[in-house]
Amino acid sequence: MCIHCKRKTKMIEKTRMITVGVLALQGAFYEHIQLLKKAANILSQSENGSSAQWQFIEVRTKAQLDSCDALVLPGGESTTISLVAASSDLLEPLRDFVKLHRRPTWGTCAGLILLAESANRTKKGGQELIGGIDVRVNRNHFGRQAESFQAPLELPFLPPSDPSPFNGVFIRAPVVEKILPSQEGIQIAESRRDETVVAPSRAAAEQAVEVLAKLPGRTARLVAKTGVNIDAEKEAEDIIAVKQGNVFGTSFHPELTDDPRIHLWWLRQVQDAVKQTRESG
């Protein structure tokens, strides 16, 4: 093969390669990588090998983050992840990745908390948020570790080819309790309250927040059972999956199942976004 052909082949391979990082500071990052690999294999087979080439890496440094086309923030302890990210000088690079460069980012449970523009029920002094989705989340909405549960979920954003319910694993899970207002050019920052933290402001996303899935009746049953004021919008369903532009968040842990459907759906979203970015660049 001539030198010109070799160079052209390398350029094609580089164009088709998509690197997805999983933030590996704490939490279920290994489980995400395994399901991402499984989903990528299914994607390749379903498209007769015509899909992109995938690379999945653990992200602990800015250099690793800079090499990524997309990123997953796993479930775990959001406060711990935030503190380690701050001590590793990763918070600002993460904010740039999500809110400046607008690269595809998915947060599960703790990851959803970190990607929210506001979070309540935080410890004194709060924690740092990355931001990216114009929502306020209610941390540990369903209670402590002992109140963790699993529930069959109807997820209308998934392709209808497999309509079976998705097994949602909720462990000290947050929910989206409020969609925050935004306007063109700037996010309207929510005022700080006791036990509430707010992410640093950035230019507003052009797209509105999409509610992708809800869990029926949990809020109503919790209030009736405990009498606790959870300070959520008065609605009988809990918002458990949202998307705004490049950012996707789920309250539950798909990575703690063996079901790759959400990972497969998200990789398709990533593939389309990366293709559009590279073609426009």
Backbone bond lengths (Angstrom), bond angles and torsions (degrees), N, CA, C in turn:
res aa  C-N    CA-C-N  psi(-1)  N-CA   C-N-CA  omega(-1)  CA-C   N-CA-C  phi
1 M - - - 1.472 - - 1.527 109.33 -
2 C 1.335 116.39 134.24 1.457 120.33 -179.18 1.524 111.01 -70.46
3 I 1.353 115.37 160.89 1.461 120.84 -177.94 1.520 111.36 -59.06
4 H 1.341 116.10 -40.98 1.467 120.42 -179.73 1.528 110.66 -60.82
5 C 1.341 116.12 -43.34 1.467 120.40 -179.87 1.519 111.48 -65.28
6 K 1.356 115.33 -39.34 1.457 119.15 178.73 1.525 110.89 -62.47
7 R 1.334 116.30 -43.88 1.453 120.39 179.23 1.522 111.18 -63.02
8 K 1.357 115.90 -41.33 1.458 120.28 179.55 1.521 110.59 -64.22
9 T 1.330 116.89 -40.71 1.463 121.07 178.82 1.515 111.01 -63.00
10 K 1.339 116.79 -42.79 1.462 120.57 179.07 1.527 111.23 -64.00
11 M 1.337 116.73 -37.95 1.458 120.32 178.81 1.524 110.77 -65.44
12 I 1.343 117.02 -39.83 1.458 121.03 178.31 1.520 110.23 -64.64
13 E 1.354 116.15 -43.88 1.459 120.05 179.45 1.515 111.11 -62.77
14 K 1.342 116.53 -40.76 1.455 120.65 179.51 1.519 110.83 -64.82
15 T 1.344 116.11 -39.74 1.462 120.76 179.67 1.520 110.99 -64.65
16 R 1.317 117.03 -38.13 1.465 121.13 -176.07 1.519 112.50 -82.09
17 M 1.327 118.88 -20.46 1.457 121.50 -178.98 1.526 110.57 -73.41
18 I 1.316 116.74 128.54 1.466 122.70 176.34 1.521 107.56 -120.51
19 T 1.316 115.56 125.15 1.463 120.94 -179.97 1.526 109.63 -103.04
20 V 1.308 115.27 122.14 1.465 121.83 177.47 1.520 107.96 -112.32
21 G 1.315 115.77 124.13 1.453 120.49 178.17 1.514 111.58 -100.19
22 V 1.320 115.76 151.65 1.464 121.99 171.72 1.519 106.95 -122.00
23 L 1.327 116.71 119.85 1.455 120.49 -179.02 1.523 109.38 -59.83
24 A 1.340 116.53 120.02 1.466 121.32 -169.53 1.525 111.46 -115.97
25 L 1.332 115.77 47.04 1.465 120.33 178.72 1.517 111.71 -90.21
26 Q 1.324 116.61 -28.06 1.461 123.31 178.92 1.518 107.26 -176.66
27 G 1.314 117.37 155.05 1.451 120.07 174.57 1.518 113.44 99.77
28 A 1.344 115.26 -163.05 1.464 122.11 -169.52 1.528 111.80 -90.32
29 F 1.330 116.61 54.41 1.465 119.66 -178.81 1.526 111.87 -73.81
30 Y 1.330 117.77 -37.10 1.472 120.77 -179.83 1.525 110.38 -61.53
31 E 1.338 116.69 -43.07 1.454 121.08 -178.64 1.533 111.41 -62.79
32 H 1.331 116.38 -38.77 1.459 119.60 177.02 1.526 110.98 -61.96
33 I 1.315 117.19 -44.95 1.461 120.37 -177.91 1.524 111.10 -61.40
34 Q 1.333 117.00 -39.46 1.464 119.64 179.93 1.521 111.39 -64.73
35 L 1.331 117.86 -41.93 1.459 120.13 179.06 1.521 112.16 -72.55
36 L 1.319 117.18 -32.43 1.463 120.30 175.34 1.528 110.34 -63.19
37 K 1.311 116.93 -42.36 1.465 120.53 178.17 1.526 110.70 -63.58
38 K 1.325 115.78 -41.10 1.464 120.31 178.65 1.525 110.39 -63.52
39 A 1.341 116.16 -43.91 1.462 120.64 179.94 1.520 111.21 -65.56
40 A 1.334 117.68 -39.97 1.466 121.40 179.80 1.524 110.77 -64.03
41 N 1.313 116.65 -36.66 1.467 120.19 178.07 1.522 110.62 -65.60
42 I 1.339 116.39 -42.15 1.472 120.76 177.51 1.520 110.27 -63.99
43 L 1.329 116.13 -42.31 1.466 121.00 -179.72 1.518 111.11 -61.79
44 S 1.319 116.67 -42.21 1.456 120.96 179.80 1.520 111.57 -64.11
45 Q 1.332 116.17 -42.30 1.461 120.20 -179.67 1.525 111.68 -69.37
46 S 1.327 116.25 -37.95 1.471 119.63 -176.76 1.515 111.97 -70.50
47 E 1.310 116.70 -23.21 1.460 120.26 -179.20 1.526 111.67 -109.62
48 N 1.347 115.27 21.21 1.470 121.53 175.13 1.525 113.22 54.76
49 G 1.345 114.55 37.97 1.452 119.16 176.13 1.508 115.00 77.80
50 S 1.338 117.76 6.34 1.467 119.97 -176.30 1.525 112.85 -89.44
51 S 1.319 116.97 -5.36 1.460 119.38 -179.09 1.525 110.67 -77.02
52 A 1.319 115.58 175.12 1.456 121.21 -179.15 1.525 111.40 -65.79
53 Q 1.323 115.40 162.58 1.453 121.86 170.68 1.528 107.11 -88.02
54 W 1.314 116.17 134.56 1.467 120.38 -173.11 1.518 111.20 -110.97
55 Q 1.316 115.31 144.27 1.461 122.95 173.38 1.533 107.34 -133.36
56 F 1.318 116.68 129.46 1.466 121.81 -178.48 1.524 109.20 -118.46
57 I 1.333 116.01 126.00 1.464 120.34 -174.88 1.521 111.17 -131.26
58 E 1.314 115.88 153.72 1.458 122.08 171.50 1.525 108.29 -83.59
59 V 1.327 116.84 135.41 1.465 121.85 -175.72 1.527 109.85 -112.73
60 R 1.341 114.68 119.31 1.466 120.68 176.46 1.527 112.11 -130.80
61 T 1.330 116.99 -10.17 1.465 120.76 -176.56 1.525 109.97 -131.41
62 K 1.316 115.85 163.26 1.464 120.87 177.63 1.523 111.08 -62.98
63 A 1.327 116.90 -38.81 1.464 119.98 179.65 1.529 110.87 -61.05
64 Q 1.320 116.69 -41.73 1.461 119.93 177.80 1.523 110.73 -65.98
65 L 1.328 116.85 -40.79 1.461 120.66 178.44 1.519 111.05 -62.86
66 D 1.323 116.95 -41.22 1.465 121.43 -178.79 1.523 112.60 -63.51
67 S 1.319 116.84 -22.74 1.467 120.22 -179.41 1.529 112.57 -84.22
68 C 1.336 116.82 -4.63 1.461 120.95 -172.59 1.530 112.45 -92.32
69 D 1.323 114.42 142.99 1.463 121.31 171.05 1.525 110.92 -91.36
70 A 1.315 117.31 -22.20 1.458 122.62 -178.88 1.521 108.06 -153.72
71 L 1.343 115.59 164.52 1.463 119.25 -172.82 1.520 110.68 -146.46
72 V 1.338 115.52 143.84 1.463 122.88 172.43 1.521 108.61 -114.91
73 L 1.332 116.51 132.59 1.461 122.76 171.66 1.518 106.71 -104.58
74 P 1.332 118.59 113.57 1.468 120.75 -170.36 1.518 112.88 -80.34
75 G 1.335 114.59 170.64 1.448 120.18 169.92 1.519 110.56 -70.09
76 G 1.307 115.55 157.56 1.464 122.09 -178.35 1.508 109.23 159.84
77 E 1.318 117.00 -140.65 1.464 122.76 176.58 1.516 108.31 -105.69
78 S 1.332 116.73 109.40 1.466 119.40 -174.28 1.521 112.38 -62.13
79 T 1.349 116.91 -36.01 1.463 119.45 179.21 1.521 110.69 -65.58
80 T 1.333 116.60 -43.67 1.463 121.10 179.05 1.522 111.11 -63.05
81 I 1.342 116.53 -46.33 1.462 120.10 179.29 1.522 110.24 -59.27
82 S 1.334 116.10 -42.31 1.464 120.91 179.73 1.522 111.31 -63.27
83 L 1.314 117.47 -44.67 1.465 121.05 -178.81 1.530 111.37 -65.60
84 V 1.327 116.58 -42.41 1.467 119.53 179.55 1.522 110.15 -67.46
85 A 1.327 117.28 -40.09 1.469 120.48 177.60 1.520 110.52 -61.58
86 A 1.337 117.21 -41.03 1.462 120.57 179.55 1.527 110.81 -64.98
87 S 1.344 116.48 -44.15 1.464 119.75 -179.29 1.520 112.10 -69.94
88 S 1.336 116.71 -20.99 1.473 121.34 178.57 1.524 112.45 -94.76
89 D 1.336 116.55 7.45 1.475 121.82 -178.30 1.525 111.78 57.20
90 L 1.338 115.81 38.82 1.447 120.23 -178.68 1.530 113.57 -105.67
91 L 1.330 117.88 -13.29 1.462 119.37 -173.48 1.528 112.44 -61.44
92 E 1.315 116.58 -50.51 1.463 118.56 -179.32 1.525 112.08 -66.27
93 P 1.347 119.77 -42.82 1.459 118.96 174.08 1.533 113.12 -58.63
94 L 1.329 116.55 -36.79 1.465 119.82 177.36 1.527 110.74 -65.82
95 R 1.332 116.73 -42.50 1.469 119.91 178.05 1.524 110.96 -62.70
96 D 1.336 116.45 -40.54 1.459 119.71 177.91 1.529 110.82 -64.39
97 F 1.322 116.47 -41.74 1.462 122.01 -179.78 1.525 110.54 -58.23
98 V 1.337 115.47 -45.15 1.463 121.04 -174.50 1.522 112.20 -81.94
99 K 1.348 116.35 -46.53 1.464 120.52 -165.16 1.525 114.63 -106.63
100 L 1.318 116.80 -14.57 1.462 120.26 177.07 1.530 110.74 -105.71
101 H 1.334 115.66 -53.65 1.465 119.91 179.99 1.532 112.28 -81.27
102 R 1.346 116.95 -16.64 1.463 122.48 175.54 1.531 112.18 57.82
103 R 1.318 116.40 43.91 1.456 119.53 177.95 1.532 110.09 -84.49
104 P 1.327 118.10 150.13 1.464 120.41 -177.76 1.529 111.43 -58.03
105 T 1.319 115.82 129.14 1.464 121.65 -177.39 1.519 108.96 -140.29
106 W 1.324 115.33 135.92 1.468 121.64 -179.51 1.528 108.16 -127.32
107 G 1.329 116.29 129.29 1.458 121.49 176.34 1.512 111.14 -118.96
108 T 1.347 117.25 131.58 1.460 121.28 176.47 1.517 109.38 -112.15
109 C 1.330 116.58 128.56 1.465 124.46 177.66 1.525 110.79 55.35
110 A 1.320 119.07 -101.39 1.467 120.67 177.20 1.517 110.90 -58.04
111 G 1.329 116.37 -35.09 1.463 120.39 177.91 1.514 112.06 -63.62
112 L 1.346 116.74 -37.82 1.464 120.35 176.02 1.523 110.44 -63.51
113 I 1.317 117.64 -42.00 1.472 120.99 177.74 1.522 110.01 -57.99
114 L 1.330 116.91 -47.26 1.461 120.97 -177.48 1.524 112.17 -65.27
115 L 1.332 117.70 -30.50 1.457 121.43 -178.00 1.526 113.01 -87.20
116 A 1.314 117.65 -6.77 1.462 120.86 178.14 1.530 110.05 -76.38
117 E 1.315 115.34 151.22 1.467 119.90 175.44 1.524 111.66 -76.49
118 S 1.321 117.88 -18.04 1.461 121.04 179.69 1.518 108.90 -152.54
119 A 1.334 116.43 144.10 1.462 121.77 178.35 1.513 108.97 -141.74
120 N 1.326 115.84 137.83 1.457 118.86 178.41 1.528 111.20 -112.21
121 R 1.318 115.20 -178.06 1.467 123.15 -176.23 1.531 110.65 56.74
122 T 1.322 115.96 41.00 1.461 120.49 177.30 1.518 110.14 -92.42
123 K 1.330 116.13 160.82 1.449 120.55 177.26 1.517 110.26 -68.82
124 K 1.319 116.74 160.71 1.455 120.74 -179.51 1.530 109.53 -55.77
125 G 1.320 115.37 131.97 1.459 119.84 -175.14 1.511 112.48 92.53
126 G 1.358 114.69 -16.90 1.457 119.62 174.37 1.516 113.57 66.69
127 Q 1.304 115.27 -164.24 1.452 122.42 178.53 1.514 107.56 -143.83
128 E 1.314 116.09 164.15 1.457 121.08 177.60 1.527 109.43 -81.94
129 L 1.323 116.05 139.33 1.456 121.86 174.63 1.520 109.54 -111.70
130 I 1.314 115.73 150.34 1.455 121.21 173.45 1.523 109.26 -82.60
131 G 1.319 116.56 -45.86 1.459 121.98 -178.23 1.511 111.47 82.83
132 G 1.329 115.00 176.19 1.451 120.48 179.78 1.512 113.36 138.15
133 I 1.347 116.72 -26.35 1.467 120.88 176.27 1.526 107.39 -117.56
134 D 1.316 117.00 127.91 1.462 121.81 -176.78 1.523 111.05 -77.78
135 V 1.336 114.88 69.45 1.459 121.23 178.93 1.525 109.18 -139.95
136 R 1.327 114.77 159.21 1.461 120.84 167.28 1.520 107.61 -109.52
137 V 1.328 115.76 129.01 1.460 119.81 179.64 1.519 110.37 -105.24
138 N 1.307 114.18 150.76 1.457 122.34 175.79 1.525 107.55 -105.15
139 R 1.322 115.88 107.05 1.468 121.35 -177.33 1.526 111.10 -66.06
140 N 1.336 114.83 148.26 1.472 120.71 176.27 1.523 111.34 46.75
141 H 1.305 115.95 44.03 1.462 122.61 -172.39 1.518 112.83 -57.52
142 F 1.329 116.60 -38.29 1.452 120.47 -174.78 1.526 113.79 -93.50
143 G 1.330 116.97 2.38 1.451 119.70 178.35 1.514 112.96 114.18
144 R 1.307 115.34 -163.31 1.458 121.41 -175.27 1.523 111.69 -82.46
145 Q 1.334 114.93 -173.54 1.466 121.41 -176.99 1.529 111.31 -54.49
146 A 1.337 116.56 -38.02 1.468 120.71 -177.70 1.517 112.74 -65.48
147 E 1.338 116.95 -21.90 1.463 120.89 179.62 1.531 112.42 -92.44
148 S 1.328 117.30 10.55 1.470 120.06 176.85 1.532 109.19 -63.06
149 F 1.322 116.32 151.68 1.465 119.81 -176.08 1.518 109.83 -156.80
150 Q 1.323 114.99 169.49 1.456 122.20 172.90 1.517 108.40 -123.20
151 A 1.343 115.71 147.68 1.457 119.85 -177.95 1.519 109.60 -149.58
152 P 1.336 117.69 141.52 1.478 120.52 174.55 1.524 109.58 -70.76
153 L 1.318 116.66 129.89 1.460 121.60 -174.90 1.526 111.11 -116.17
154 E 1.324 114.71 136.73 1.459 120.83 169.29 1.525 107.48 -91.89
155 L 1.326 117.11 117.24 1.461 121.97 -176.30 1.525 108.61 -117.50
156 P 1.326 117.17 90.85 1.463 120.52 -174.64 1.520 115.01 -65.46
157 F 1.343 117.89 -14.63 1.464 118.99 179.88 1.528 112.02 -78.57
158 L 1.329 117.93 -14.82 1.462 120.47 177.85 1.527 110.20 -77.91
159 P 1.324 118.23 152.11 1.466 120.95 178.60 1.527 111.23 -57.75
160 P 1.325 117.55 145.01 1.474 120.55 -176.61 1.524 113.81 -75.81
161 S 1.317 118.75 0.39 1.467 120.71 -177.74 1.524 112.29 -62.50
162 D 1.339 116.86 -29.48 1.465 121.07 175.65 1.524 107.52 -129.08
163 P 1.339 117.45 93.81 1.464 121.11 -174.41 1.525 114.95 -82.57
164 S 1.320 117.58 3.01 1.463 119.05 -177.38 1.525 111.05 -63.77
165 P 1.344 118.30 146.71 1.472 121.12 -179.31 1.524 111.23 -60.10
166 F 1.310 115.22 149.79 1.467 121.72 176.27 1.523 107.79 -93.73
167 N 1.326 116.75 134.62 1.465 120.20 -179.94 1.531 109.81 -78.22
168 G 1.325 117.16 103.80 1.456 121.56 -179.70 1.511 111.90 -84.97
169 V 1.334 116.39 123.26 1.460 122.52 178.76 1.530 107.90 -102.07
170 F 1.327 116.76 115.82 1.460 122.79 -177.03 1.525 108.82 -112.67
171 I 1.344 116.51 114.69 1.466 122.14 -179.64 1.524 107.83 -126.04
172 R 1.315 116.48 108.58 1.469 121.37 -176.02 1.534 109.51 46.33
173 A 1.314 114.59 49.02 1.464 120.88 -166.31 1.523 112.75 -82.24
174 P 1.334 116.23 145.90 1.465 120.94 170.81 1.526 109.70 -86.85
175 V 1.314 115.89 166.20 1.459 121.23 165.87 1.525 107.85 -134.31
176 V 1.315 115.27 160.56 1.466 120.58 173.82 1.518 107.45 -83.15
177 E 1.325 116.77 115.20 1.457 119.74 -177.83 1.525 113.09 -99.54
178 K 1.343 117.47 -13.69 1.460 119.06 -179.25 1.522 110.26 -157.76
179 I 1.334 115.85 136.26 1.456 121.76 170.84 1.525 106.73 -88.92
180 L 1.329 116.92 121.99 1.462 120.71 -175.91 1.519 110.84 -85.44
181 P 1.333 116.99 145.63 1.467 120.08 179.64 1.516 111.35 -72.31
182 S 1.314 115.67 151.01 1.463 121.23 174.79 1.512 108.34 -146.03
183 Q 1.301 115.46 160.98 1.455 120.41 176.56 1.516 108.31 -140.24
184 E 1.316 117.09 162.88 1.454 121.15 -174.49 1.526 110.75 -58.40
185 G 1.324 115.58 128.88 1.457 120.51 174.25 1.506 115.26 98.19
186 I 1.334 118.78 -28.07 1.460 118.99 -178.01 1.519 109.81 -156.79
187 Q 1.320 115.47 142.15 1.447 119.84 174.03 1.521 109.08 -77.09
188 I 1.310 116.36 139.17 1.455 120.40 176.88 1.521 107.35 -83.39
189 A 1.321 116.01 106.21 1.461 120.66 -173.89 1.523 110.59 -67.76
190 E 1.318 115.49 135.53 1.453 120.24 176.19 1.527 108.99 -78.63
191 S 1.305 116.75 137.96 1.463 119.76 178.55 1.521 109.87 -67.29
192 R 1.309 115.24 144.08 1.458 120.67 -178.65 1.532 109.99 -73.87
193 R 1.335 114.52 141.80 1.443 121.44 175.66 1.527 107.27 -127.57
194 D 1.304 116.01 174.45 1.461 119.04 175.97 1.521 109.37 -59.40
195 E 1.333 116.04 135.47 1.457 123.76 178.12 1.530 112.85 62.91
196 T 1.335 116.95 23.11 1.463 121.21 178.42 1.515 109.79 -123.97
197 V 1.337 116.82 135.78 1.460 121.31 175.50 1.524 108.96 -118.97
198 V 1.321 115.58 152.95 1.459 122.35 -176.58 1.525 108.70 -129.88
199 A 1.319 116.91 137.51 1.467 121.33 179.52 1.523 110.47 -73.73
200 P 1.338 117.77 151.66 1.462 120.35 175.19 1.525 110.59 -59.12
201 S 1.323 116.77 140.16 1.459 121.30 -175.16 1.522 110.92 -69.97
202 R 1.330 115.72 145.76 1.443 124.00 172.53 1.529 107.76 -138.46
203 A 1.308 116.61 175.78 1.455 119.97 174.50 1.522 109.92 -58.98
204 A 1.308 116.40 138.75 1.461 120.73 -175.58 1.523 111.22 -68.60
205 A 1.328 114.97 149.30 1.458 119.66 173.20 1.522 109.02 -69.27
206 E 1.326 116.00 147.12 1.459 119.62 179.45 1.521 111.47 -72.49
207 Q 1.322 116.98 -29.25 1.455 120.76 -176.97 1.526 110.97 -90.70
208 A 1.322 115.24 153.91 1.455 121.07 174.79 1.525 109.76 -82.90
209 V 1.318 116.17 163.81 1.457 121.20 176.11 1.525 109.12 -71.82
210 E 1.333 115.57 130.22 1.459 121.59 174.99 1.524 108.86 -103.34
211 V 1.316 116.75 129.21 1.463 121.26 172.96 1.520 107.33 -87.83
212 L 1.335 116.43 115.16 1.464 121.23 -174.19 1.521 113.06 -96.59
213 A 1.336 117.62 -25.44 1.464 118.81 -178.27 1.520 110.11 -159.36
214 K 1.336 114.51 149.30 1.466 121.43 177.09 1.526 109.19 -132.78
215 L 1.323 115.10 156.64 1.460 121.74 175.65 1.519 107.13 -109.33
216 P 1.314 119.08 110.41 1.462 121.12 -172.99 1.524 113.25 -67.18
217 G 1.322 114.62 133.00 1.446 120.95 164.34 1.504 118.94 79.92
218 R 1.333 120.66 -7.43 1.464 120.09 -175.97 1.525 111.43 -65.25
219 T 1.333 117.29 -42.35 1.461 119.97 -179.16 1.509 110.89 -61.26
220 A 1.335 116.38 -49.10 1.459 120.21 -177.64 1.521 111.38 -60.25
221 R 1.332 116.99 -41.55 1.466 119.84 -178.77 1.523 111.22 -69.26
222 L 1.340 116.90 -36.94 1.456 120.51 -179.78 1.522 110.71 -64.52
223 V 1.326 116.59 -44.93 1.459 120.40 -179.58 1.521 110.40 -64.64
224 A 1.338 116.79 -43.20 1.455 120.46 -178.98 1.529 111.79 -64.59
225 K 1.336 116.13 -35.23 1.459 120.51 -176.01 1.522 112.63 -78.72
226 T 1.328 116.43 -41.19 1.467 120.09 -172.00 1.517 114.18 -107.10
227 G 1.332 116.63 -23.07 1.460 118.79 -175.96 1.517 113.18 72.87
228 V 1.348 116.92 11.22 1.468 120.64 -177.04 1.524 109.65 -81.64
229 N 1.326 116.75 135.68 1.459 121.12 174.30 1.520 108.11 -82.51
230 I 1.340 116.77 108.04 1.463 119.92 -176.25 1.519 111.81 -92.45
231 D 1.336 117.48 1.26 1.471 121.79 174.16 1.519 111.95 57.48
232 A 1.311 116.03 43.31 1.461 121.08 177.54 1.518 109.61 -111.77
233 E 1.328 115.12 162.57 1.445 118.29 175.18 1.521 109.32 -59.80
234 K 1.329 116.86 141.30 1.455 121.61 -173.58 1.528 109.63 -76.00
235 E 1.299 113.69 89.07 1.448 120.99 -174.48 1.518 107.78 -147.32
236 A 1.315 116.85 143.89 1.461 120.63 -174.24 1.516 113.30 -80.85
237 E 1.329 117.62 -3.17 1.455 120.71 -178.95 1.524 110.09 -123.94
238 D 1.334 115.99 142.91 1.463 121.33 178.62 1.526 109.50 -96.10
239 I 1.329 116.26 131.77 1.466 121.19 178.61 1.528 108.53 -78.19
240 I 1.333 116.47 121.35 1.464 120.57 -173.51 1.526 113.65 -122.51
241 A 1.344 118.07 -3.21 1.470 120.84 175.77 1.524 108.57 -150.59
242 V 1.329 115.66 129.72 1.468 121.39 -179.24 1.520 109.87 -139.13
243 K 1.330 114.83 157.60 1.455 121.00 177.06 1.519 108.12 -143.57
244 Q 1.320 116.01 138.02 1.456 121.42 174.10 1.519 108.21 -140.31
245 G 1.327 115.83 105.59 1.450 118.74 -178.35 1.514 111.78 60.00
246 N 1.314 116.15 -118.54 1.464 121.89 -176.59 1.520 113.80 -83.81
247 V 1.333 118.08 -4.89 1.467 121.31 -171.03 1.528 110.85 -110.64
248 F 1.322 115.90 132.84 1.461 123.83 -176.96 1.524 107.65 -129.02
249 G 1.330 116.83 138.99 1.463 119.49 -179.98 1.513 111.81 -141.94
250 T 1.347 115.66 140.60 1.466 121.51 176.00 1.519 109.53 -128.52
251 S 1.340 116.04 140.73 1.463 121.10 178.14 1.520 112.11 -71.29
252 F 1.313 115.37 -28.68 1.463 121.79 -171.89 1.529 110.76 -99.36
253 H 1.333 115.87 -178.45 1.467 122.83 -172.56 1.531 111.04 -114.72
254 P 1.330 119.46 84.73 1.476 119.02 174.73 1.522 112.35 -61.99
255 E 1.339 116.51 -26.46 1.466 120.15 -178.04 1.522 113.12 -69.72
256 L 1.336 117.50 -14.49 1.465 120.91 179.62 1.526 111.80 -96.50
257 T 1.332 115.80 16.99 1.457 121.91 172.29 1.529 107.66 -120.29
258 D 1.326 115.49 177.39 1.473 119.04 173.95 1.531 110.48 -105.82
259 D 1.320 116.32 18.14 1.455 122.67 -177.29 1.527 109.40 -97.53
260 P 1.335 118.99 112.92 1.467 121.46 -174.76 1.528 114.70 -89.90
261 R 1.340 118.34 8.81 1.466 119.06 -169.93 1.520 113.35 -62.36
262 I 1.337 117.96 -40.55 1.462 119.36 -179.72 1.530 110.07 -71.20
263 H 1.324 117.49 -40.26 1.460 120.56 176.51 1.522 110.58 -61.46
264 L 1.335 117.35 -39.60 1.454 121.46 178.50 1.526 110.73 -65.00
265 W 1.338 116.02 -45.22 1.468 120.47 177.65 1.528 110.63 -59.25
266 W 1.342 116.32 -43.26 1.465 119.83 -177.39 1.522 111.78 -68.80
267 L 1.327 117.97 -39.03 1.462 120.02 178.04 1.525 111.13 -61.93
268 R 1.312 117.18 -34.81 1.471 119.36 175.00 1.529 110.51 -64.66
269 Q 1.340 115.90 -39.77 1.459 119.47 176.29 1.539 110.50 -61.71
270 V 1.318 115.81 -43.55 1.469 121.40 179.67 1.519 109.98 -62.61
271 Q 1.331 116.78 -46.64 1.464 120.85 -177.90 1.520 110.85 -58.40
272 D 1.331 117.06 -44.55 1.469 120.85 179.82 1.530 110.99 -64.77
273 A 1.343 116.42 -42.22 1.469 120.26 -178.55 1.521 111.53 -65.99
274 V 1.332 116.93 -43.33 1.458 120.99 -179.77 1.527 110.98 -65.45
275 K 1.332 115.55 -41.83 1.471 119.58 177.89 1.523 110.93 -60.09
276 Q 1.312 116.51 -45.02 1.462 120.43 -179.98 1.529 111.25 -63.52
277 T 1.341 116.80 -42.03 1.459 121.31 179.48 1.521 111.36 -63.14
278 R 1.324 117.20 -44.93 1.459 120.98 -176.84 1.521 111.61 -70.56
279 E 1.319 116.79 -35.83 1.459 119.27 178.58 1.524 111.64 -69.58
280 S 1.344 116.25 -36.13 1.465 119.60 179.85 1.509 111.70 -76.76
281 G 1.365 116.51 -23.14 1.460 120.37 -179.27 1.506 112.79 -83.57
